[in-house]
């Protein structure tokens, strides 16, 4: 009986080794799961046959059956995961195509409502001296935008009591012009 307990422990270790080699073979190589299963089963069979006493009634069939069941479950889980990833990718692709189509429809409607959009994009920014107020204006695709924001000037103490200038100059006036043809 103590030898049979050691035999069963040996079979459990062989099963775990076969499972780990199956998992690494199925993840790392380009071979199919079926080939990895056959290799792991053959590895288990070699170890189990060499561990089994010739004149005894000991058998390793239950351990082999358990190994095959675990490998089949792992293969099915991997297959379901792959199918789920493919399905998710297809759904994302379909959603992106839908959004691109909607964007094209919006652009066509804008062209019908507003006519051909202007190729001019202009932006102007002005910081009111000695305040935290910043004025911004822009013209883009036939639309004008004006914005007043309160932004503290963190570097004002570094500029001195009057800053670099006492009026409109390059330090407090910004201008950008973008022309798309």
C-alpha positions in Angstrom: 0.0 0.0 0.0 2.8 2.6 0.7 4.3 1.9 -2.7 1.0 2.4 -4.3 0.6 5.8 -2.6 4.1 6.8 -4.0 3.0 5.5 -7.4 -0.1 7.7 -7.3 2.0 10.7 -6.3 4.4 10.0 -9.1 1.5 9.8 -11.6 0.1 13.1 -10.3 3.6 14.7 -10.8 3.8 13.2 -14.3 0.3 14.6 -15.1 1.2 18.1 -13.9 4.4 18.0 -16.0 2.5 16.9 -19.0 -0.1 19.7 -18.5 2.6 22.3 -18.1 4.4 21.1 -21.3 1.0 21.1 -23.1 0.2 24.7 -22.0 3.6 26.0 -23.0 3.5 24.1 -26.3 0.0 25.4 -27.1 0.9 29.0 -26.3 4.4 29.2 -27.7 4.3 27.3 -30.9 2.3 27.5 -34.1 1.3 23.9 -33.8 -2.3 23.0 -33.2 -3.8 22.2 -29.8 -4.3 18.7 -31.0 -0.6 18.2 -31.7 0.2 19.6 -28.3 -2.3 17.3 -26.6 -0.7 14.3 -28.4 2.8 15.3 -27.3 1.7 15.8 -23.7 -0.2 12.5 -23.6 2.8 10.7 -25.1 5.0 12.3 -22.4 2.7 11.1 -19.7 2.4 7.6 -21.1 6.2 7.2 -21.2 6.6 8.3 -17.6 3.6 6.3 -16.4 4.7 3.1 -18.1 8.2 3.4 -16.7 6.8 4.0 -13.2 4.3 1.1 -13.3 5.4 -2.3 -11.9 5.1 -5.0 -14.4 3.7 -7.7 -12.1 1.1 -5.4 -10.3 -2.5 -4.6 -11.1 -1.7 -0.8 -10.8 -3.1 1.3 -13.6 -2.8 4.8 -14.7 -6.0 5.0 -16.7 -7.8 7.4 -14.3 -4.8 9.8 -14.3 -4.6 9.7 -18.1 -8.3 10.3 -18.4 -8.1 13.3 -16.0 -5.1 14.7 -18.0 -7.1 14.4 -21.2 -10.2 16.0 -19.7 -8.1 19.0 -18.4 -6.4 19.4 -21.7 -9.8 19.3 -23.6 -11.2 21.9 -21.2 -8.2 24.1 -21.6 -8.4 23.8 -25.4 -12.2 24.7 -25.4 -11.6 27.7 -23.1 -8.8 28.9 -25.4 -11.0 28.4 -28.5 -13.8 30.4 -26.8 -11.5 33.1 -25.8 -10.1 33.4 -29.4 -13.7 33.4 -30.8 -14.7 36.1 -28.3 -11.7 38.3 -29.3 -12.4 37.9 -33.0 -16.1 38.7 -32.4 -15.1 41.8 -30.4 -12.7 42.9 -33.1 -15.4 42.6 -35.7 -17.9 44.6 -33.6 -15.3 47.3 -33.1 -14.6 47.4 -36.8 -18.3 47.6 -37.6 -18.7 50.4 -35.0 -15.8 52.3 -36.6 -17.3 52.0 -40.1 -20.6 53.2 -38.8 -19.0 56.2 -37.1 -17.0 57.0 -40.2 -20.2 56.9 -42.3 -21.9 59.2 -39.8 -19.0 61.6 -40.0 -19.2 61.7 -43.7 -22.9 62.3 -43.6 -22.4 65.2 -41.1 -19.8 66.7 -43.4 -22.1 66.4 -46.4 -24.9 68.1 -44.5 -22.6 70.9 -43.4 -21.6 71.5 -46.9 -25.2 71.6 -48.0 -26.2 74.0 -45.2 -23.2 76.3 -45.1 -21.8 75.8 -48.6 -18.2 75.1 -49.3 -16.2 75.5 -46.1 -13.5 78.1 -46.1 -9.9 77.0 -46.3 -8.9 79.7 -43.9 -8.3 79.1 -40.2 -7.3 82.1 -38.2 -6.8 82.4 -34.5 -5.9 85.5 -32.3 -5.1 85.7 -28.6 -4.5 88.8 -26.5 -3.7 88.9 -22.8 -4.9 92.1 -21.1 -1.9 93.7 -19.4 -1.7 93.5 -15.6 -4.7 91.1 -15.4 -5.4 87.5 -15.5 -7.8 87.8 -18.5 -7.0 86.3 -21.8 -9.1 87.0 -25.0 -9.1 84.5 -27.8 -10.8 84.6 -31.1 -10.8 82.1 -34.0 -12.4 81.5 -37.4 -12.5 77.9 -38.5 -14.6 76.2 -41.2 -16.9 79.1 -41.6 -17.5 79.5 -37.9 -16.2 82.3 -35.6 -15.5 81.6 -31.9 -14.7 84.1 -29.2 -13.5 83.1 -25.7 -12.7 85.1 -22.6 -10.7 83.1 -20.0 -9.1 83.9 -16.7 -5.6 82.4 -16.6 -3.2 83.4 -13.9 0.2 84.5 -15.2 2.7 82.5 -13.1 5.7 84.2 -14.6 4.6 87.8 -14.1 6.9 88.4 -11.1 9.9 87.3 -13.3 9.1 90.0 -15.8 9.5 93.0 -13.4 7.1 95.7 -12.4 6.1 96.7 -15.9 6.9 93.4 -17.7 8.8 93.7 -20.9 6.4 96.2 -22.5 3.7 98.6 -21.4 1.3 97.9 -24.3 0.5 95.5 -27.1 3.5 93.7 -28.1 4.8 90.2 -28.9 4.6 89.2 -25.3 0.9 89.7 -25.0 -0.4 89.2 -28.5 -0.6 86.0 -30.3 -1.6 85.3 -33.9 -2.0 82.1 -35.8 -3.0 81.6 -39.4 -3.6 78.2 -41.0 -4.4 77.9 -44.7 -5.5 74.5 -46.0 -5.7 74.0 -49.7 
